Amino acid sequence: MASGRSSDQPLVNVDQLGDSQVAVVEETPHGTLAVGISGGEPFALSNRCRHLFASLGEGEVAKDGCLECPWHGARFDVSTGKMTRGPQGAFKPLAGAVKATTGSRSLKTFPVEIRDGAIWLAG
């Protein structure tokens, strides 16, 4: 991972993503981001879950291509930042209410591309 102040910067090498297909990247012009690959396409979005502010970069890309929160399993569409599924587990009975109240505020997304084996923040 590289840090820099340019709006066009490498964020993470694709081969560093591992099985989760996502990583936390700090020190970007937009703060800390969750950066990864979903369906062969790179993504970068706000790192904090709308539910209880878990680090989404510590989650994983689910089989449906959404980014899953590591704490309670809420899922986010990586292209829009919209919550597609509310929290699970003990929160599952409240998942619809959480999605309705917090899911209306999408995560911020940022333009990225793959170059030289890395995901770059596009300027």
MARBA-152361 format. One record per residue (C-alpha): residue number from 1; residue in one letter; x, y, z. Coordinates in nm, 3 decimals. Layout:
// residues N
<num NUM; residu A; X X; Y Y; Z Z>
...
// end
This chain:
// residues 123
<num 1; residu M; X 0.000; Y 0.000; Z 0.000>
<num 2; residu A; X 0.125; Y 0.338; Z -0.084>
<num 3; residu S; X 0.039; Y 0.663; Z 0.077>
<num 4; residu G; X 0.052; Y 0.994; Z -0.094>
<num 5; residu R; X -0.137; Y 1.312; Z -0.134>
<num 6; residu S; X -0.199; Y 1.287; Z -0.509>
<num 7; residu S; X -0.555; Y 1.226; Z -0.621>
<num 8; residu D; X -0.413; Y 0.962; Z -0.859>
<num 9; residu Q; X -0.239; Y 0.707; Z -0.638>
<num 10; residu P; X -0.193; Y 0.333; Z -0.595>
<num 11; residu L; X -0.400; Y 0.203; Z -0.305>
<num 12; residu V; X -0.326; Y -0.170; Z -0.278>
<num 13; residu N; X -0.172; Y -0.444; Z -0.490>
<num 14; residu V; X -0.438; Y -0.687; Z -0.611>
<num 15; residu D; X -0.233; Y -0.986; Z -0.492>
<num 16; residu Q; X -0.241; Y -0.846; Z -0.136>
<num 17; residu L; X -0.619; Y -0.876; Z -0.109>
<num 18; residu G; X -0.628; Y -1.244; Z -0.013>
<num 19; residu D; X -0.945; Y -1.451; Z 0.013>
<num 20; residu S; X -1.155; Y -1.164; Z 0.149>
<num 21; residu Q; X -1.089; Y -0.961; Z -0.171>
<num 22; residu V; X -1.090; Y -0.636; Z 0.033>
<num 23; residu A; X -0.844; Y -0.439; Z 0.244>
<num 24; residu V; X -0.836; Y -0.129; Z 0.464>
<num 25; residu V; X -0.634; Y 0.149; Z 0.302>
<num 26; residu E; X -0.540; Y 0.445; Z 0.518>
<num 27; residu E; X -0.394; Y 0.784; Z 0.431>
<num 28; residu T; X -0.583; Y 0.853; Z 0.110>
<num 29; residu P; X -0.709; Y 1.199; Z 0.012>
<num 30; residu H; X -1.055; Y 1.069; Z 0.117>
<num 31; residu G; X -0.951; Y 0.922; Z 0.452>
<num 32; residu T; X -0.955; Y 0.551; Z 0.525>
<num 33; residu L; X -1.122; Y 0.340; Z 0.254>
<num 34; residu A; X -1.232; Y -0.020; Z 0.198>
<num 35; residu V; X -1.068; Y -0.118; Z -0.133>
<num 36; residu G; X -1.106; Y -0.442; Z -0.323>
<num 37; residu I; X -1.226; Y -0.647; Z -0.618>
<num 38; residu S; X -1.582; Y -0.765; Z -0.684>
<num 39; residu G; X -1.676; Y -0.956; Z -0.998>
<num 40; residu G; X -1.337; Y -0.871; Z -1.145>
<num 41; residu E; X -1.394; Y -0.496; Z -1.099>
<num 42; residu P; X -1.210; Y -0.276; Z -0.849>
<num 43; residu F; X -1.397; Y -0.070; Z -0.592>
<num 44; residu A; X -1.325; Y 0.182; Z -0.317>
<num 45; residu L; X -1.577; Y 0.306; Z -0.065>
<num 46; residu S; X -1.611; Y 0.452; Z 0.282>
<num 47; residu N; X -1.464; Y 0.214; Z 0.538>
<num 48; residu R; X -1.728; Y 0.242; Z 0.814>
<num 49; residu C; X -2.047; Y 0.033; Z 0.823>
<num 50; residu R; X -2.364; Y 0.242; Z 0.863>
<num 51; residu H; X -2.488; Y 0.009; Z 1.139>
<num 52; residu L; X -2.228; Y 0.024; Z 1.420>
<num 53; residu F; X -1.928; Y 0.165; Z 1.230>
<num 54; residu A; X -1.729; Y -0.157; Z 1.185>
<num 55; residu S; X -1.431; Y -0.145; Z 0.950>
<num 56; residu L; X -1.568; Y -0.275; Z 0.619>
<num 57; residu G; X -1.217; Y -0.330; Z 0.486>
<num 58; residu E; X -1.188; Y -0.607; Z 0.745>
<num 59; residu G; X -1.497; Y -0.778; Z 0.600>
<num 60; residu E; X -1.519; Y -0.977; Z 0.279>
<num 61; residu V; X -1.670; Y -0.971; Z -0.066>
<num 62; residu A; X -1.966; Y -1.211; Z -0.053>
<num 63; residu K; X -2.064; Y -1.453; Z -0.330>
<num 64; residu D; X -2.327; Y -1.203; Z -0.449>
<num 65; residu G; X -2.049; Y -0.945; Z -0.504>
<num 66; residu C; X -2.151; Y -0.722; Z -0.213>
<num 67; residu L; X -1.914; Y -0.614; Z 0.063>
<num 68; residu E; X -2.012; Y -0.783; Z 0.389>
<num 69; residu C; X -1.956; Y -0.618; Z 0.726>
<num 70; residu P; X -1.731; Y -0.829; Z 0.953>
<num 71; residu W; X -1.938; Y -0.761; Z 1.266>
<num 72; residu H; X -2.302; Y -0.829; Z 1.183>
<num 73; residu G; X -2.315; Y -0.930; Z 0.817>
<num 74; residu A; X -2.481; Y -0.622; Z 0.667>
<num 75; residu R; X -2.405; Y -0.605; Z 0.295>
<num 76; residu F; X -2.332; Y -0.311; Z 0.066>
<num 77; residu D; X -2.338; Y -0.282; Z -0.313>
<num 78; residu V; X -1.979; Y -0.183; Z -0.398>
<num 79; residu S; X -2.078; Y 0.019; Z -0.705>
<num 80; residu T; X -2.342; Y 0.235; Z -0.534>
<num 81; residu G; X -2.259; Y 0.210; Z -0.162>
<num 82; residu K; X -2.624; Y 0.122; Z -0.090>
<num 83; residu M; X -2.700; Y -0.125; Z 0.190>
<num 84; residu T; X -2.854; Y -0.434; Z 0.029>
<num 85; residu R; X -2.902; Y -0.639; Z 0.347>
<num 86; residu G; X -2.932; Y -0.527; Z 0.707>
<num 87; residu P; X -2.738; Y -0.678; Z 0.999>
<num 88; residu Q; X -2.772; Y -1.048; Z 1.074>
<num 89; residu G; X -2.724; Y -1.265; Z 1.386>
<num 90; residu A; X -2.884; Y -1.117; Z 1.699>
<num 91; residu F; X -2.977; Y -0.814; Z 1.487>
<num 92; residu K; X -3.156; Y -1.017; Z 1.217>
<num 93; residu P; X -3.509; Y -0.945; Z 1.355>
<num 94; residu L; X -3.421; Y -0.574; Z 1.326>
<num 95; residu A; X -3.239; Y -0.600; Z 0.991>
<num 96; residu G; X -3.524; Y -0.446; Z 0.792>
<num 97; residu A; X -3.557; Y -0.152; Z 1.030>
<num 98; residu V; X -3.180; Y -0.093; Z 1.034>
<num 99; residu K; X -3.167; Y -0.113; Z 0.654>
<num 100; residu A; X -3.462; Y 0.128; Z 0.626>
<num 101; residu T; X -3.310; Y 0.386; Z 0.861>
<num 102; residu T; X -2.937; Y 0.359; Z 0.793>
<num 103; residu G; X -2.948; Y 0.204; Z 0.447>
<num 104; residu S; X -3.092; Y 0.519; Z 0.295>
<num 105; residu R; X -2.757; Y 0.688; Z 0.355>
<num 106; residu S; X -2.526; Y 0.518; Z 0.106>
<num 107; residu L; X -2.156; Y 0.479; Z 0.163>
<num 108; residu K; X -1.943; Y 0.713; Z -0.046>
<num 109; residu T; X -1.785; Y 0.547; Z -0.347>
<num 110; residu F; X -1.466; Y 0.658; Z -0.521>
<num 111; residu P; X -1.345; Y 0.600; Z -0.879>
<num 112; residu V; X -1.068; Y 0.342; Z -0.908>
<num 113; residu E; X -0.899; Y 0.138; Z -1.179>
<num 114; residu I; X -0.650; Y -0.147; Z -1.203>
<num 115; residu R; X -0.305; Y -0.056; Z -1.335>
<num 116; residu D; X 0.022; Y -0.245; Z -1.307>
<num 117; residu G; X -0.130; Y -0.506; Z -1.076>
<num 118; residu A; X -0.261; Y -0.249; Z -0.828>
<num 119; residu I; X -0.587; Y -0.070; Z -0.759>
<num 120; residu W; X -0.541; Y 0.302; Z -0.816>
<num 121; residu L; X -0.752; Y 0.591; Z -0.700>
<num 122; residu A; X -0.845; Y 0.773; Z -1.019>
<num 123; residu G; X -0.806; Y 1.151; Z -1.032>
// end
